[in-house]
Amino acid sequence: MRHVTQDGIDLIKRFEGFSATVYICPAGYPTIGYGHLVKDSGRFEQGITEAEAEDLLRRDVHAAENAVLRLIDVPLTDSQFDALVSFTFNLGAGALQRSTLRRKVNRQVHREVPEQLMRWVWAGGRKLNGLFKRRSAESDFYQFSRSRNATQQAIL
């Protein structure tokens, strides 16, 4: 099975942010680490380290990896795969499945993918700066193979 690269993990970490303790995310769910949804809050009473949070993220990202592998039937570069996994981790497999983005990727109209990614910057009827920045970084990932340092610059 194909997995997201470390650059892809770093992209997700940057936009999810780290919390050592449980907090309520904007969607109203208890969350810890890098966007890990908490089902048993007692398990995290003492909090977690960044290393533990990355381990949870790697396990959580499997669902997004599987969705991309299931829904995209054309070859992808590592950076394209990473961008789609980040998108799917953030919005869910259903968003990818029903999107024009998916159709553009599967038709290999790669030049139109960044425009499709940038359509997903709205929440609650408002354009969110954080989502705009995330989609911009995912667009950069999708278009280019970048070194780790260049990737970090694109995210900032």
Residue frames as a rotation matrix with the C-alpha (Angstrom) as fourth column:
MET 1
0.572 0.820 0.000 0.00
0.820 -0.572 0.000 0.00
0.000 0.000 -1.000 0.00
ARG 2
-0.193 -0.599 0.777 1.17
0.564 -0.716 -0.411 3.51
0.803 0.359 0.476 -0.79
HIS 3
0.300 0.226 -0.927 1.74
0.929 -0.288 0.231 5.97
-0.215 -0.931 -0.296 2.05
VAL 4
0.962 0.034 0.272 2.02
0.078 -0.985 -0.151 9.72
0.263 0.167 -0.950 2.33
THR 5
0.085 -0.996 -0.008 5.64
0.549 0.053 -0.834 10.96
0.832 0.066 0.551 2.43
GLN 6
-0.232 -0.252 -0.940 7.22
0.951 -0.261 -0.165 12.77
-0.203 -0.932 0.300 5.37
ASP 7
-0.993 -0.076 0.093 6.73
0.100 -0.950 0.295 16.04
0.066 0.302 0.951 3.46
GLY 8
-0.302 0.953 0.027 3.01
0.019 -0.023 1.000 15.21
0.953 0.302 -0.011 3.27
ILE 9
0.187 0.285 -0.940 2.89
0.909 0.312 0.275 14.45
0.372 -0.906 -0.201 7.00
ASP 10
-0.663 -0.524 -0.535 4.66
0.689 -0.707 -0.161 17.75
-0.294 -0.475 0.830 7.67
LEU 11
-0.813 0.455 0.363 2.12
-0.056 -0.682 0.730 19.58
0.580 0.573 0.579 5.50
ILE 12
0.160 0.926 -0.343 -0.77
0.353 0.270 0.896 18.11
0.922 -0.265 -0.283 7.48
LYS 13
-0.026 -0.246 -0.969 0.95
0.998 0.046 -0.038 18.81
0.053 -0.968 0.244 10.81
ARG 14
-0.912 -0.406 0.065 1.54
0.407 -0.914 0.003 22.44
0.058 0.029 0.998 9.88
PHE 15
-0.612 0.728 0.310 -2.12
-0.337 -0.595 0.730 23.09
0.716 0.342 0.609 9.18
GLU 16
0.285 0.700 -0.655 -3.63
0.430 0.517 0.740 20.90
0.857 -0.492 -0.154 11.89
GLY 17
0.045 -0.361 0.931 -1.38
-0.708 -0.669 -0.226 22.38
0.705 -0.649 -0.286 14.56
PHE 18
-0.414 -0.304 -0.858 -0.29
0.319 0.834 -0.449 20.55
0.853 -0.460 -0.248 17.71
SER 19
0.201 0.415 0.887 -2.09
-0.806 -0.445 0.390 20.39
0.557 -0.794 0.245 21.04
ALA 20
-0.779 -0.575 -0.251 -0.70
-0.293 0.687 -0.665 18.28
0.554 -0.444 -0.704 23.89
THR 21
-0.824 0.553 0.125 -4.09
0.010 0.234 -0.972 18.35
-0.567 -0.800 -0.198 25.62
VAL 22
-0.403 0.782 0.476 -7.66
0.914 0.371 0.165 17.68
-0.048 0.501 -0.864 24.57
TYR 23
-0.789 0.263 -0.555 -9.52
-0.192 -0.964 -0.184 20.68
-0.583 -0.038 0.811 23.11
ILE 24
0.199 0.902 0.384 -12.79
0.468 0.257 -0.846 21.18
-0.861 0.348 -0.371 21.28
CYS 25
-0.764 -0.500 0.408 -12.18
0.563 -0.209 0.799 21.72
-0.314 0.841 0.441 17.54
PRO 26
-0.839 0.429 -0.335 -14.23
-0.491 -0.862 0.128 24.22
-0.234 0.272 0.933 15.48
ALA 27
-0.456 0.692 -0.560 -16.58
-0.349 0.440 0.827 21.40
0.819 0.572 0.040 14.47
GLY 28
0.273 0.618 0.737 -17.32
-0.888 -0.133 0.441 20.74
0.370 -0.775 0.512 18.15
TYR 29
0.812 -0.005 -0.584 -15.37
0.063 0.995 0.080 17.50
0.580 -0.102 0.808 18.65
PRO 30
0.750 -0.628 0.210 -12.80
-0.341 -0.094 0.935 16.69
-0.567 -0.773 -0.284 21.35
THR 31
0.853 -0.521 -0.024 -9.41
0.106 0.218 -0.970 16.62
0.511 0.825 0.242 19.62
ILE 32
0.693 -0.721 0.003 -5.75
-0.141 -0.131 0.981 16.19
-0.707 -0.681 -0.192 20.55
GLY 33
-0.100 -0.855 0.509 -2.37
0.528 0.388 0.755 16.14
-0.843 0.344 0.413 18.85
TYR 34
-0.879 -0.212 -0.426 -2.55
-0.259 -0.538 0.802 16.87
-0.399 0.816 0.419 15.13
GLY 35
-0.381 0.826 -0.416 -6.29
-0.905 -0.241 0.350 16.69
0.188 0.510 0.839 14.57
HIS 36
-0.851 0.081 -0.519 -6.90
0.106 0.994 -0.018 13.31
0.515 -0.070 -0.855 16.24
LEU 37
0.017 0.934 0.356 -10.56
-0.638 -0.264 0.723 12.94
0.770 -0.239 0.592 17.21
VAL 38
-0.878 -0.357 0.318 -10.82
-0.452 0.403 -0.796 11.69
0.156 -0.843 -0.515 20.79
LYS 39
-0.028 0.871 -0.491 -13.30
-0.233 0.472 0.850 8.92
0.972 0.138 0.190 21.49
ASP 40
0.584 0.111 -0.804 -12.06
0.686 0.462 0.562 8.09
0.434 -0.880 0.194 25.00
SER 41
0.553 -0.353 0.755 -11.00
-0.281 -0.932 -0.229 11.30
0.784 -0.086 -0.614 26.75
GLY 42
0.905 -0.206 0.373 -9.78
-0.325 0.231 0.917 9.33
-0.275 -0.951 0.142 29.77
ARG 43
0.690 -0.664 0.288 -7.02
0.722 0.659 -0.209 7.89
-0.051 0.352 0.934 27.63
PHE 44
0.028 -0.677 0.735 -5.48
0.644 -0.550 -0.531 11.35
0.764 0.489 0.421 27.24
GLU 45
0.888 0.378 -0.260 -5.81
0.428 -0.477 0.767 12.77
0.166 -0.793 -0.586 30.78
GLN 46
0.367 -0.844 -0.390 -2.02
0.497 -0.177 0.850 13.23
-0.787 -0.506 0.355 30.98
GLY 47
0.586 -0.127 -0.801 -1.77
-0.612 -0.717 -0.334 14.72
-0.532 0.685 -0.497 27.50
ILE 48
0.772 -0.367 0.519 0.58
0.559 0.781 -0.279 13.53
-0.303 0.505 0.808 24.76
THR 49
-0.127 -0.897 -0.423 3.97
0.134 -0.438 0.889 14.36
-0.983 0.056 0.175 23.32
GLU 50
0.179 0.119 -0.977 4.58
-0.858 -0.467 -0.214 15.56
-0.481 0.876 0.019 19.76
ALA 51
-0.803 -0.512 -0.306 6.05
-0.595 0.716 0.366 12.13
0.032 0.476 -0.879 18.92
GLU 52
-0.702 0.629 0.333 2.91
0.351 0.713 -0.607 10.40
-0.620 -0.310 -0.721 20.21
ALA 53
0.187 0.789 -0.585 0.78
-0.234 -0.543 -0.807 12.88
-0.954 0.288 0.083 18.25
GLU 54
-0.223 -0.322 -0.920 2.68
-0.960 -0.091 0.265 12.15
-0.169 0.942 -0.289 15.03
ASP 55
-0.986 -0.098 0.133 2.19
-0.090 0.994 0.068 8.42
-0.138 0.055 -0.989 15.62
LEU 56
-0.242 0.969 0.055 -1.58
0.340 0.138 -0.930 9.01
-0.909 -0.207 -0.362 16.00
LEU 57
0.178 0.263 -0.948 -1.56
-0.675 -0.669 -0.312 11.17
-0.716 0.695 0.059 12.86
ARG 58
-0.701 -0.508 -0.499 0.17
-0.712 0.463 0.528 8.44
-0.037 0.726 -0.687 10.84
ARG 59
-0.846 0.462 0.267 -2.51
0.385 0.875 -0.293 5.98
-0.369 -0.145 -0.918 11.95
ASP 60
0.015 0.914 -0.407 -5.35
0.165 -0.403 -0.900 8.45
-0.986 -0.054 -0.157 11.30
VAL 61
-0.156 -0.141 -0.978 -4.05
-0.786 -0.582 0.209 9.36
-0.599 0.801 -0.020 7.84
HIS 62
-0.887 -0.170 0.429 -4.51
0.045 0.893 0.447 5.75
-0.460 0.416 -0.785 6.65
ALA 63
0.031 0.975 0.222 -8.20
0.599 0.160 -0.785 6.41
-0.800 0.157 -0.578 6.00
ALA 64
0.536 0.116 -0.836 -7.32
-0.415 -0.826 -0.381 9.36
-0.735 0.552 -0.395 3.75
GLU 65
-0.563 -0.790 -0.245 -4.61
-0.667 0.258 0.698 7.34
-0.488 0.557 -0.672 1.97
ASN 66
-0.686 0.356 0.634 -7.08
0.410 0.910 -0.067 4.49
-0.601 0.214 -0.770 1.36
ALA 67
0.397 0.889 -0.229 -9.70
0.319 -0.367 -0.874 6.91
-0.861 0.273 -0.430 0.04
VAL 68
0.203 -0.399 -0.894 -7.27
-0.777 -0.621 0.101 8.49
-0.595 0.675 -0.436 -2.43
LEU 69
-0.817 -0.563 0.124 -6.12
-0.400 0.708 0.582 5.05
-0.416 0.426 -0.804 -3.58
ARG 70
-0.428 0.750 0.504 -9.73
0.586 0.655 -0.477 3.91
-0.688 0.091 -0.720 -4.00
LEU 71
0.508 0.798 -0.325 -11.06
0.355 -0.538 -0.765 7.06
-0.785 0.273 -0.557 -5.71
ILE 72
0.392 -0.468 -0.792 -8.14
-0.779 -0.627 -0.015 8.05
-0.489 0.623 -0.610 -7.94
ASP 73
0.683 -0.031 0.730 -7.36
0.210 0.965 -0.156 5.63
-0.699 0.260 0.666 -10.73
VAL 74
0.837 -0.517 0.179 -4.47
0.066 -0.229 -0.971 7.38
0.543 0.825 -0.158 -12.49
PRO 75
0.119 -0.873 -0.472 -0.78
0.929 0.266 -0.258 7.44
0.351 -0.408 0.843 -11.57
LEU 76
0.956 0.140 0.258 0.24
0.031 -0.922 0.386 10.23
0.292 -0.361 -0.886 -9.17
THR 77
-0.124 -0.983 0.132 3.59
-0.003 -0.133 -0.991 11.63
0.992 -0.124 0.013 -8.18
ASP 78
-0.418 -0.092 -0.904 4.41
0.857 0.291 -0.425 11.58
0.302 -0.952 -0.043 -4.48
SER 79
-0.972 0.013 -0.234 3.64
0.083 -0.914 -0.396 15.30
-0.220 -0.405 0.888 -4.19
GLN 80
-0.513 0.849 -0.124 0.29
-0.555 -0.219 0.802 14.89
0.654 0.481 0.584 -5.97
PHE 81
-0.051 0.447 -0.893 -0.61
0.452 0.808 0.378 11.98
0.891 -0.384 -0.243 -3.69
ASP 82
-0.691 -0.290 -0.662 0.45
0.722 -0.229 -0.652 13.98
0.037 -0.929 0.368 -0.61
ALA 83
-0.932 0.358 0.064 -1.70
-0.352 -0.932 0.088 16.96
0.091 0.060 0.994 -1.66
LEU 84
-0.181 0.920 -0.348 -4.78
-0.434 0.243 0.867 14.78
0.882 0.308 0.356 -2.17
VAL 85
-0.167 0.069 -0.984 -4.21
0.725 0.685 -0.075 12.94
0.669 -0.725 -0.164 1.12
SER 86
-0.933 -0.191 -0.306 -3.96
0.350 -0.690 -0.633 16.28
-0.090 -0.698 0.711 2.97
PHE 87
-0.674 0.739 0.004 -7.16
-0.622 -0.571 0.536 17.48
0.398 0.358 0.844 1.31
THR 88
0.021 0.709 -0.705 -8.97
-0.092 0.703 0.705 14.23
0.995 0.050 0.080 2.15
PHE 89
-0.518 -0.260 -0.815 -7.66
0.760 0.297 -0.578 14.14
0.392 -0.919 0.044 5.73
ASN 90
-0.990 0.076 -0.117 -9.02
-0.018 -0.901 -0.434 17.67
-0.139 -0.428 0.893 6.22
LEU 91
-0.505 0.830 -0.236 -12.40
-0.863 -0.495 0.106 17.32
-0.029 0.257 0.966 4.48
GLY 92
-0.058 0.470 0.881 -13.12
-0.385 0.804 -0.454 13.60
-0.921 -0.366 0.134 4.40
ALA 93
-0.802 -0.285 0.526 -13.41
0.256 0.632 0.732 10.98
-0.541 0.721 -0.434 1.67
GLY 94
0.133 0.950 0.283 -16.95
0.822 0.054 -0.567 12.07
-0.554 0.308 -0.773 0.79
ALA 95
0.516 -0.005 -0.857 -15.72
-0.205 -0.972 -0.117 15.51
-0.832 0.237 -0.502 -0.26
LEU 96
-0.569 -0.779 -0.263 -13.14
-0.514 0.088 0.853 13.97
-0.642 0.621 -0.451 -2.59
GLN 97
-0.643 0.318 0.697 -15.58
0.505 0.860 0.072 11.38
-0.577 0.398 -0.713 -3.91
ARG 98
0.334 0.917 0.217 -18.24
0.820 -0.170 -0.546 13.86
-0.464 0.360 -0.809 -5.00
SER 99
0.230 -0.310 -0.922 -15.88
-0.009 -0.949 0.316 16.60
-0.973 -0.064 -0.221 -6.19
THR 100
0.991 -0.048 -0.126 -15.04
-0.133 -0.196 -0.972 18.00
0.022 0.979 -0.201 -9.58
LEU 101
0.227 -0.959 0.171 -11.48
-0.942 -0.172 0.288 17.86
-0.246 -0.227 -0.942 -8.25
ARG 102
-0.077 -0.208 0.975 -11.62
-0.183 0.964 0.191 14.06
-0.980 -0.164 -0.112 -8.39
ARG 103
0.760 0.431 0.486 -12.96
0.378 0.315 -0.871 14.10
-0.528 0.845 0.077 -11.94
LYS 104
0.822 -0.514 -0.247 -10.18
-0.562 -0.660 -0.498 16.47
0.093 0.548 -0.831 -13.07
VAL 105
-0.082 -0.880 0.467 -7.49
-0.833 0.318 0.453 14.26
-0.547 -0.352 -0.759 -11.50
ASN 106
0.003 0.128 0.992 -8.94
0.111 0.986 -0.128 11.07
-0.994 0.110 -0.012 -12.98
ARG 107
0.908 0.281 0.311 -9.14
0.344 -0.074 -0.936 12.70
-0.240 0.957 -0.164 -16.42
GLN 108
0.041 -0.999 -0.023 -5.52
0.932 0.031 0.361 13.81
-0.359 -0.036 0.932 -15.93
VAL 109
0.445 0.122 0.887 -6.38
0.466 -0.877 -0.113 17.48
0.764 0.464 -0.448 -16.40
HIS 110
0.086 -0.513 -0.854 -3.69
0.993 0.114 0.032 18.28
0.081 -0.851 0.519 -13.85
ARG 111
-0.793 -0.428 0.434 -3.37
0.435 -0.896 -0.089 21.97
0.426 0.119 0.897 -14.76
GLU 112
-0.135 0.844 0.520 -6.94
-0.271 -0.536 0.800 22.53
0.953 -0.033 0.301 -13.49
VAL 113
0.117 0.166 -0.979 -6.46
0.729 0.655 0.198 20.76
0.674 -0.737 -0.045 -10.15
PRO 114
-0.821 -0.440 -0.362 -5.13
0.566 -0.554 -0.610 23.82
0.068 -0.706 0.704 -8.23
GLU 115
-0.722 0.628 0.290 -8.24
-0.483 -0.758 0.439 25.81
0.496 0.176 0.850 -9.25
GLN 116
0.179 0.810 -0.558 -10.42
-0.032 0.572 0.820 22.96
0.983 -0.129 0.129 -7.99
LEU 117
-0.282 -0.359 -0.890 -8.54
0.860 0.316 -0.400 22.78
0.425 -0.878 0.220 -4.69
MET 118
-0.978 -0.206 0.020 -9.04
0.182 -0.902 -0.391 26.52
0.099 -0.379 0.920 -4.19
ARG 119
-0.259 0.956 0.138 -12.83
-0.272 -0.210 0.939 26.08
0.927 0.205 0.315 -4.33
TRP 120
0.386 0.385 -0.838 -12.64
0.547 0.637 0.544 24.40
0.743 -0.669 0.036 -0.89
VAL 121
-0.727 -0.683 0.073 -11.81
0.403 -0.510 -0.760 27.44
0.556 -0.522 0.646 1.25
TRP 122
-0.305 0.743 0.596 -15.29
-0.594 -0.638 0.491 28.09
0.745 -0.204 0.635 2.66
ALA 123
-0.662 0.236 -0.711 -16.82
0.615 0.714 -0.336 27.07
0.428 -0.660 -0.618 5.99
GLY 124
-0.223 0.674 -0.704 -20.04
0.811 -0.273 -0.518 28.34
-0.541 -0.686 -0.486 7.49
GLY 125
0.698 0.567 0.438 -20.58
0.715 -0.516 -0.472 30.58
-0.042 0.642 -0.765 4.47
ARG 126
0.836 -0.476 -0.274 -17.29
-0.394 -0.867 0.304 32.39
-0.382 -0.146 -0.912 5.02
LYS 127
0.648 -0.736 -0.193 -13.97
0.068 0.308 -0.949 32.22
0.758 0.602 0.250 3.21
LEU 128
0.952 -0.303 -0.038 -11.43
0.053 0.042 0.998 31.19
-0.301 -0.952 0.056 5.85
ASN 129
0.537 -0.821 -0.196 -7.83
-0.833 -0.480 -0.275 32.38
0.132 0.311 -0.941 5.64
GLY 130
-0.149 -0.601 0.785 -6.53
-0.683 0.636 0.358 29.14
-0.715 -0.483 -0.505 7.18
LEU 131
0.398 0.363 0.843 -8.29
0.318 0.807 -0.498 27.04
-0.861 0.466 0.206 4.54
PHE 132
0.974 -0.100 -0.202 -7.07
-0.225 -0.486 -0.845 29.39
-0.014 0.868 -0.496 1.82
LYS 133
0.168 -0.982 0.087 -3.46
-0.977 -0.155 0.144 28.92
-0.128 -0.109 -0.986 3.01
ARG 134
-0.128 -0.176 0.976 -3.88
-0.283 0.950 0.134 25.14
-0.950 -0.260 -0.171 3.27
ARG 135
0.723 0.459 0.516 -5.40
0.347 0.405 -0.846 24.80
-0.597 0.791 0.134 -0.20
SER 136
0.801 -0.510 -0.314 -2.64
-0.595 -0.615 -0.518 27.06
0.071 0.602 -0.796 -1.61
ALA 137
-0.161 -0.893 0.420 0.03
-0.879 0.323 0.351 24.82
-0.449 -0.312 -0.837 -0.09
GLU 138
0.083 0.266 0.960 -1.76
0.110 0.955 -0.274 21.70
-0.990 0.128 0.050 -1.37
SER 139
0.964 0.261 -0.058 -1.91
-0.002 -0.209 -0.978 23.31
-0.267 0.942 -0.201 -4.83
ASP 140
0.358 -0.914 -0.190 1.85
-0.934 -0.350 -0.075 23.94
0.003 0.204 -0.979 -4.69
PHE 141
-0.281 -0.418 0.864 2.41
-0.478 0.842 0.252 20.32
-0.832 -0.342 -0.436 -3.65
TYR 142
0.496 0.587 0.640 0.21
0.223 0.627 -0.747 19.07
-0.839 0.513 0.180 -6.45
GLN 143
0.975 -0.036 -0.217 1.97
-0.211 -0.438 -0.874 21.12
-0.063 0.898 -0.435 -9.13
PHE 144
0.347 -0.936 -0.057 5.59
-0.697 -0.217 -0.683 20.66
0.627 0.276 -0.728 -8.14
SER 145
0.620 -0.381 -0.686 8.00
0.627 0.766 0.142 18.20
0.471 -0.518 0.714 -6.68
ARG 146
0.597 -0.346 0.724 9.61
-0.452 -0.890 -0.053 20.22
0.663 -0.296 -0.688 -3.93
SER 147
-0.441 -0.754 -0.487 12.47
0.262 0.411 -0.873 19.73
0.859 -0.512 0.016 -1.56
ARG 148
0.059 0.457 -0.888 11.63
0.975 0.165 0.150 19.85
0.215 -0.874 -0.436 2.12
ASN 149
-0.608 -0.339 -0.718 13.00
0.554 -0.829 -0.077 23.43
-0.569 -0.445 0.692 2.51
ALA 150
-0.951 0.302 0.070 11.08
-0.129 -0.591 0.796 24.70
0.282 0.748 0.601 -0.51
THR 151
-0.225 0.904 -0.365 7.97
0.562 0.426 0.709 23.00
0.796 -0.046 -0.603 0.83
GLN 152
-0.150 0.111 -0.983 8.31
0.956 -0.236 -0.172 24.77
-0.251 -0.965 -0.070 4.16
GLN 153
-0.905 -0.211 -0.370 8.63
0.123 -0.962 0.245 28.10
-0.408 0.176 0.896 2.35
ALA 154
-0.727 0.685 0.058 5.46
0.016 -0.067 0.998 27.40
0.687 0.726 0.038 0.35
ILE 155
-0.055 0.721 -0.690 3.55
0.869 0.375 0.323 26.66
0.491 -0.582 -0.648 3.55
LEU 156
-0.371 -0.144 -0.917 4.60
0.747 -0.633 -0.202 29.87
-0.552 -0.761 0.343 5.28
